[in-house]
Amino acid sequence: MTQMLAALPAPVRAALWYIAALSCWGIAAGVIRYASTAMPALEIGFFRALFAVLITLPWLIHARVLPVPRRHFGLYMLRGGLEVVGIATWFAALGMMLAADVVALNFTTPLFVTLLGALLLGERIRLRRSLAVLAGLAGALCVIKPGAGFGWVAVLPIVCAVAAAASRIVGRKLARTEPMVTLIASLGFLTAPALLPLALAVWQPPTLFGLAASLVIAVLSLIGHIFIVRALRISPVSALAPYDFAQLLTAVAFGIVVIGEWPDLWTWIGSAIILAASVYTVRREAMLARADELKRGPLPPADVE
């Protein structure tokens, strides 16, 4: 299998890794939705984080690094807090909404990355990207269907998207100096203790099925992270953004086959609008970044002692 992939062109390999990653996360969303009938979703979220700690602990020991290094400790804690908000709202939403609707609303994350980049980092948002953000938010309204009965629950995936966007911005800063093992493993170590009080608030005796589902979710999430890293090593995110629909299609397929849940037409329309706006935003940012690099010219060679 590895040799077959190596023989493929780099863009194709990147697309396959990316689709595989999002498919893992789409299945994980479906498993969360299905398992929430046996255990409270927030309790599943806690056990998922706990299993992530147990899975990544040997990796940390082998790499001989701490899960939360002292340097950039504040940034790690900030990212951990944002991830707690994201995980809590993601699992809670999947316990009350169709997986397809939750995944579709999560497509707004790149749009919120753009907005938060402007607010927190002073990045400029030009007219075209502003219109794309507005279009994406209009697509989110199509999915939410105001007045159709979602109520306050529909806010949860949006809060998750905002938290994920802020976490991604912090992650950008950390990724410049921190190893992958620390970036991935730190999430479980920071989120598991914080999620425990939320899980205790809705605690029920864990079932064997719920624990098994939590372990499957943790494994799928970790595999997805590894596949994403593999994809981004050989292709920029702007080239991979059009494949984001893989997560929705996988979640929909799981929901239909396993749970018997069918998304309605407005979910598909809203998802298409959000995805188109997100893809445009990501590609536009990449194009502007390349233009800025060309204006600055090549970096001067580093001094060698």
C-alpha positions in Angstrom: 0.0 0.0 0.0 2.8 2.4 0.9 4.6 1.7 -2.3 1.4 2.2 -4.3 0.9 5.6 -2.7 4.5 6.6 -3.3 4.1 6.0 -7.0 1.2 8.5 -7.2 1.8 12.2 -7.9 2.2 14.3 -4.8 -1.1 16.2 -5.2 -3.0 13.0 -5.5 -1.2 11.5 -2.4 -2.0 14.7 -0.4 -5.7 14.6 -1.5 -5.9 10.9 -0.4 -4.3 11.5 3.0 -6.6 14.5 3.5 -9.8 12.7 2.5 -8.8 9.8 4.7 -8.3 12.2 7.7 -11.7 13.9 7.2 -13.4 10.5 6.7 -12.0 9.4 10.1 -13.4 12.6 11.7 -16.7 12.1 9.9 -17.0 8.6 11.2 -16.0 9.8 14.6 -18.9 12.4 14.5 -21.3 9.6 13.6 -20.0 7.4 16.4 -20.5 10.2 18.9 -24.0 10.7 17.7 -24.8 7.0 17.9 -23.1 6.4 21.3 -24.9 9.4 22.9 -27.9 7.1 23.2 -26.0 5.0 25.6 -24.0 7.6 27.6 -24.2 11.4 27.9 -22.2 13.1 25.1 -20.1 15.1 27.5 -19.2 11.9 29.4 -18.1 10.4 26.1 -16.0 13.5 25.4 -14.2 13.1 28.7 -13.4 9.4 28.1 -12.3 10.2 24.6 -9.8 12.7 26.0 -8.7 10.2 28.7 -8.1 7.5 26.1 -6.1 10.0 24.0 -3.8 10.5 27.0 -3.3 6.8 27.3 -2.7 6.4 23.6 -0.2 9.2 23.3 1.7 8.5 26.5 4.1 5.9 25.0 4.7 8.3 22.1 5.8 11.0 24.6 8.0 8.6 26.6 9.7 7.5 23.4 10.2 11.1 22.3 11.4 12.1 25.8 9.3 15.3 25.9 6.8 16.7 28.3 3.1 16.8 27.2 3.0 20.5 28.2 6.5 22.1 28.0 7.3 25.1 30.2 8.2 27.3 27.2 5.1 28.7 25.6 3.2 27.4 28.7 0.7 30.2 28.4 0.0 29.5 24.7 -0.5 25.8 25.5 -3.0 26.6 28.3 -4.8 29.0 26.0 -5.1 26.4 23.3 -6.1 23.8 25.8 -8.9 26.0 27.1 -10.2 26.7 23.6 -10.1 23.0 22.8 -12.2 22.3 25.9 -14.8 24.7 24.7 -14.7 23.2 21.2 -14.9 19.6 22.4 -17.7 20.3 24.9 -19.8 22.1 22.4 -19.0 19.6 19.6 -20.0 16.6 21.7 -23.0 18.3 23.2 -24.3 19.3 19.8 -23.8 15.8 18.4 -25.9 14.5 21.3 -28.8 16.7 20.2 -28.5 17.4 16.5 -27.9 15.4 13.3 -24.2 14.7 12.7 -24.6 16.2 9.2 -25.9 19.5 10.5 -23.1 19.7 13.2 -20.4 18.9 10.6 -21.9 21.4 8.1 -21.9 24.2 10.6 -18.3 23.3 11.6 -17.3 24.2 8.0 -17.5 27.8 9.1 -14.2 27.5 11.0 -12.0 28.9 8.2 -14.4 31.9 8.1 -14.0 32.6 11.8 -10.2 32.1 11.4 -10.3 35.0 8.9 -12.4 37.2 11.3 -10.3 36.4 14.3 -7.1 36.9 12.4 -8.3 40.4 11.6 -9.4 41.1 15.2 -6.5 39.5 17.1 -3.6 39.7 14.6 -4.5 42.9 12.7 -4.7 41.0 9.4 -6.5 42.9 6.6 -9.8 41.5 5.2 -10.4 42.7 1.7 -13.8 43.1 0.1 -13.9 39.7 -1.6 -13.1 37.8 1.5 -15.6 39.9 3.5 -18.3 38.9 1.0 -17.2 35.3 1.2 -17.5 35.4 5.0 -21.0 36.9 4.7 -22.0 34.2 2.2 -20.7 31.5 4.5 -22.7 32.8 7.4 -25.8 32.9 5.2 -25.2 29.3 4.4 -25.0 28.6 8.2 -28.5 30.1 8.5 -29.7 27.7 5.8 -28.5 24.8 7.9 -29.8 26.1 11.2 -33.2 27.0 9.6 -34.3 29.7 12.1 -37.7 28.9 13.5 -37.5 25.2 12.6 -37.0 24.0 16.1 -33.3 23.9 16.7 -33.4 26.8 19.1 -30.3 27.5 21.3 -28.8 24.1 20.4 -27.9 25.4 17.0 -25.5 27.9 18.7 -23.3 25.0 19.9 -21.7 24.1 16.6 -21.1 27.8 15.9 -19.4 28.2 19.3 -17.3 25.1 18.5 -16.3 26.6 15.1 -15.2 29.9 16.8 -13.2 28.0 19.4 -11.6 25.8 16.8 -10.7 28.9 14.8 -9.1 30.6 17.8 -7.3 27.3 18.7 -6.0 27.1 15.1 -4.5 30.6 15.3 -2.7 29.7 18.6 -1.6 26.4 17.0 -0.1 28.3 14.1 2.2 30.1 16.6 3.1 27.0 18.4 3.8 25.0 15.2 6.7 27.2 14.3 8.8 25.8 17.2 7.0 22.8 18.8 7.3 19.2 17.7 4.2 17.4 16.3 4.1 14.9 19.2 3.8 17.7 21.7 1.1 19.6 19.7 -1.0 16.4 19.5 -0.4 14.9 22.9 -0.9 18.1 24.8 -4.5 18.3 23.8 -5.5 15.1 25.8 -3.5 16.1 28.9 -5.0 19.6 29.0 -8.6 18.7 28.1 -9.2 15.5 30.1 -9.0 17.2 33.5 -11.1 20.2 32.4 -13.8 18.0 30.9 -14.1 15.8 34.0 -16.3 18.4 35.9 -18.6 18.7 32.9 -18.8 14.9 32.6 -19.6 14.6 36.4 -22.5 17.0 36.0 -24.3 14.6 33.7 -22.6 11.4 34.9 -24.1 8.0 34.4 -22.5 4.6 35.1 -20.3 4.0 32.0 -21.5 1.2 29.7 -19.1 -1.1 27.9 -20.5 0.1 24.6 -20.0 3.8 25.6 -16.4 3.1 26.7 -15.7 1.2 23.5 -17.2 4.0 21.4 -15.0 6.5 23.3 -11.9 4.5 22.5 -12.9 4.3 18.8 -13.5 8.0 18.7 -10.1 8.7 20.3 -8.3 6.4 17.8 -10.1 7.9 14.8 -9.3 11.4 16.0 -5.6 10.6 16.4 -5.4 8.8 13.1 -7.1 11.8 11.5 -4.5 14.2 13.0 -1.6 12.0 11.7 -3.1 11.8 8.2 -3.6 15.6 8.1 0.0 16.1 8.9 1.0 13.7 6.1 -1.2 15.6 3.7 0.0 19.1 4.7 3.7 18.0 4.4 3.2 17.6 0.6 0.5 20.1 -0.2 -0.7 23.5 1.0 -4.1 23.7 2.8 -5.5 25.9 0.0 -5.2 23.1 -2.5 -6.9 20.6 -0.1 -9.8 22.8 1.0 -12.2 21.5 -1.7 -12.0 18.0 -0.2 -13.6 19.2 3.1 -16.9 17.8 1.9 -15.5 14.3 2.6 -16.2 14.7 6.3 -19.8 15.6 5.6 -20.4 12.8 3.2 -18.9 10.3 5.6 -21.0 11.6 8.5 -24.1 11.5 6.3 -23.4 7.9 5.2 -22.8 6.8 8.8 -26.0 8.5 9.9 -28.1 6.9 7.1 -26.7 3.4 7.4 -26.2 3.1 11.2 -28.7 5.5 12.7 -31.2 6.0 10.0 -30.9 9.8 10.0 -31.3 11.7 6.7 -30.3 15.3 6.3 -32.8 17.6 4.5 -32.4 19.7 1.4 -31.5 22.8 3.4 -28.6 21.1 5.0 -27.1 20.2 1.6 -27.7 23.8 0.3 -26.3 25.4 3.3 -23.3 23.1 3.4 -22.5 23.8 -0.3 -22.6 27.6 0.4 -20.5 27.3 3.5 -17.9 25.1 1.8 -17.7 27.3 -1.3 -17.2 30.4 0.9 -14.6 28.6 3.0 -12.7 27.2 0.0 -12.6 30.6 -1.6 -11.4 32.3 1.7 -8.6 29.7 2.2 -7.4 30.0 -1.4 -7.7 33.8 -1.5 -5.5 34.0 1.7 -2.9 31.6 0.2 -2.8 33.7 -3.0 -2.4 37.0 -1.1 0.3 35.4 1.0 2.3 34.4 -2.1 1.9 37.9 -3.5 3.3 39.3 -0.3 6.2 37.0 -0.5 7.0 38.1 -4.0 6.8 41.7 -3.0 9.3 41.2 -0.2 11.6 39.2 -2.4 13.9 36.3 -1.2 15.1 36.4 2.3 18.8 37.3 2.8 21.1 34.3 3.6 21.7 33.6 7.2 25.0 34.5 8.7 27.3 31.5 9.3 29.7 31.7 12.2 
